């Protein structure tokens, strides 16, 4: 890597984003249930005592001494409070032929038959448990269906954000008067949305992990936000050019601003091509995606080729409208776009965990490097001196060229083997295998003594690197 190459940014690994705080696809209540047998601490606020008149709905005060559902008196009490049919079925604990609001109507009619006086309690302006939230299910389902139209997907996960005071009040009434095990408001609301969506979108399933789409609904404003999850492709690339970086390199003059500058001809890039874009752009266009991120198993300098089987990488494609595509066609598109610069042999669909696996793996590598010596060497003596480095452990201080972005420390790296050395006048070419993280150029020229031992040291002369190739990454 050259001295001014930008640092590679690590991928965001926060599973699975902040919105997961609101996820409720079949989970329990959002509020923790307080253990009634535990002793309150001194720091807790003084317990508030309810005399039964603290909540009034439908002209009836909440009777904290009333029995819970599914007893007839419990059912009668929550009907008097004015709960909607959906909530009546949700917390009533009675078996009915239908579910949801239709099931609630059955329970209500049965209660009216037992006690006709209950019928005089009409419908309230607002259900004390859900504030008529279930009336908005159809509207939300329509918005979701409209939002995902044109986005290829087969799985979804929902997140619901509801006002905290509504959740707390519902939980307080339901835990006292609802049937044991009755469904919390948030989870029941998700169930109702998913049931209607299943009828509308027959080929979509709802999952708790790794969905194609994450959908968040704001219960206060009914706003629907769609998060299209990225897709990942794994492959290995060969870099055939000595003039392109691995990832996008922002322009030094304008630092990559949108409009660019005269220096970068409006591109915002120091180099117009990169391995990331030569591979990623054809794929991004094919999947109708927004952007890509490139995650390689290390990187080579701009002036270094990467040959052999290639360097492993994972391409993250962000916000793709298409999630399935013929991989052979994608490979052909990439090789056509990156002709004589980058090439790949195959691609495979993978997952986000593969990013960490690729980036954290430390593979030995085989290199071929050619350099020029300040003093012409005797062939046999030079080869013997260079081969003496086989099996040695280097001590490498942080090179000057990367000291602006690497911690200042001494690293120990092993030269596994020196496989071949060729002397051609004042130029020497060697092939060697080294431990991951070895600075190969510094191994040759010693970086003013920062790498010990070095080729320069055993030859007792200055060495100037002419070129370097990564022959193989042993992964």
Steps between C-alpha positions, in 0.01 A plus 500: 500500500638846419553758770187700425252219434188552714430271788254219441185547703385206702142382424228603737439197711217624722248212478230581396478882512323731742153425368523156661412678823148515362482149353204294616442205269358261753682622809372565850393833646737789457471586868661285768265350756597604851538219751227566755693311765818708480578768754514856361833677530539828681565675170164397355216745502228454757238254376190663361179363653198465271152525651321382185417848375833576332379379156158566354380380161155486346363661817634214715789511746753221484424260784833355606320238712300356209601142409712451188388348173383247392254503791155639406543788748841579349359500147211719613733749667727555199193533275368771734838674469436519126774285351477445123410161357860427403630561852205314652603189309870565570474512880169317552654154498191338345506252213305623199438388145654818364802708601565870529204735502260228380598284796447798730148545366421139593621557856302825525179340373540212746544749787189695389302177498605426858439855626288729276592800718855486360365598158415849623871580516555625149822528308746755645665776306833322540590148614686535832739219404603578140351844434338346190838415351363185336271714284815615319621152404346518152656839436842381611478183292416708192798729563736206549378328183545821303848560644632152416352496151786453255741368765590133461462323836380182663539574873407788729548605861292762677589762754225699672552821692217586739476784755653391829208621712256297287705183545532556875127567550396203286742272684373620838133427418566179305726346765229554764176435307608306192511123479834340593730488197296752301683663211668839567390793288818535294525132410126475425520806275783338302297178476205689354716677240676180400171310468359757257828523308514121465167513319625779276857372439472123481868424427647691795591348836567683827825424679694613807849484346661593169193640321508648151302800626480661843183703542450751778161651573450804720176439689456869572536642148441173307817569307644191328878475445642224280859385553620286209767274642822460299602188311854360504713332234824312565776454244874536431647764273823526306637851460692525173574873501759692700301821483177442696421492875285232659225733624377845402759767572354849564663791319774661710398849387122493561492194729234335292220754526198437280577765240867404480757756386713592201780276620284185496287616206187496713527134600600556862759221455879508497498199266206452262520120529521268799458128555184582695332682212631284218338203673220676686350737244377237248351303789343810656333587170380143442342484846368857473673586828602827662867439583763240590757438770810292434647272767831338402733261679761771540609709203792551268667831415388682187819400316474133601325230299306216660514178300447127553157403633444861600419688820180399686240773536137559593300759306215656696222629273285760677126557449462258206161493331601165347626227732541208259711493185688247288851495648672391179353804326629725780851352463489563125384860556784566744773355278370692200494825699845451657682359199880479553468666840312261728348157449301248701420133439183452705259653749275351766224642716606529863405674825619786719697273733727416207630859509657449843633159398677645197637811669626321811661202327880514496634305204859443400587648161750425226664799330734565210703820532764649271751758619817676399819492707745787537790254460511217246490172691674170450219269396573203727582715803190716453270198466651336808463821703137547397410135564643533851190709584277193455339410833619815679278726710507867406463793735325774308442845642204686353617613152538871434253484211212388724601662829224763462232232537666209678598471866870539568614155611729213406333202331649152482433322171638174364655437160361151444720419202707650221402292200702652218765767441625616159791739455500703177791743511414772753137378519375213713162327499388281790189298580421449869219399732432711810269524796196727469578863574861496378616822334671350191650818353652583838634144525704580187619859553488490887325840530814664638560215742143473628478140375759254635624280345446611139620420150687831496672400822616152391622636163664800671376747241206725426203344320233677295172317442397493132174308525309259720236235428282301738529153345262317733288553811489166680137510621 
